Amino acid sequence: MQHYQSLKEDYKFTQENAQILKDLQPFMQELADEFIDEFYDYIWGFGKTATFLKNKEIIAYHRTKIKEWFINLFNGKYDLPYFLYLYKIGEVHVKIGLPTHYVNSAFSFVRTFVFKRIEDNYKDKENHILEIQAVGKIIDMNLDMLTSSYREEELGKFLSLSKVEKNILTGLKKFNSYVNYFLAGALALVAFFAIGLFAYDIYLLFFSDKGIEKGILTVLGSLLVLWAAIELIHEEINHLQGKGFAIGAFIMLAMAALIRKVLIYSLSSEKGEDLLTIAVVIVCLAIAYWLMGTKKRIGIG
């Protein structure tokens, strides 16, 4: 564990900061129940919270511990036992597999909550600034300690690998990056051709004898494909920035391409069987897309 004294020095955390937080404790203790209620309203919006807080007993225990942590945030005594206490909390988060962005988001809520209550209790400018500074430092140090468990866990896993395994892992990561950039370029090329298809259908609408009704439906189908391709590029950009890749975007693109065919075939009496087959496939894709959305909303995947 990082030496707590050097941590306090790096954050320029002084005894004056500690005393300011100690003076805030009675006020924050009065707000503890309000804090825990709003905190739970906030974290239930994560989607996967129910997978970690599975029953009433766990929730009751967790609420008690969060309330205890919040009050201790202003205890004024930030020594080795306090930082060991934070580190153990971080270890529990690693053990249960809690994503780090959940921790970061929760701390964002804590910061906003405390700052707002300090603002509401504003007395004089100088004291107000000192309170904000002290609270900001202790929250940042708490977050630093909790996330250090994640860093050490990942480092430990990497160091336990053999030299060959490390080289393979590093090579695979590089290869994965190259593939992702190739995919992004390929999607851009698809979008470019989709624009060309849209322009070609516009041309046929005005300079061919295929008919206005069929021409408009064809243009709408091309526009739908272009929209789906752009959505897929957006998801790939999110993936390159570290977010999860949404397979639903691929399903949308497939649905868009099939719907375009339906729009074209709908005016042809000779394509009845093909139209029925495509319709069945679209329904299956729509069900798959709906199931993925339901799974995401209830926090299963």
Secondary structure, DSSP 4 states (H G I P E B T S, - for coil): ---HHHHHHHTT--HHHHHHHHHHHHHHHHTHHHHHHHHHHHHGGGSSHHHHS-SHHHHHHHHHHHHHHHHHTTSS--SHHHHHHHHHHHHHHHHHT--HHHHHHHHHHHHHHHHHHHHHT---HHHHHHHHHHHHHHHHHHHHHHHHHHHHHHHHHHHTS-HHHHHHHHHHHHHHHHHHHHHHHHHHHHHHHHHHHHHHHHHHHHHSSS-HHHHHHHHHHHHHHHHHHHHHHHHHHHHHTTPPP-THHHHHHHHHHHHHHHHHHTT-GGGHHHHHHHHHHHHHHHHHHHHHHHHHHTT--
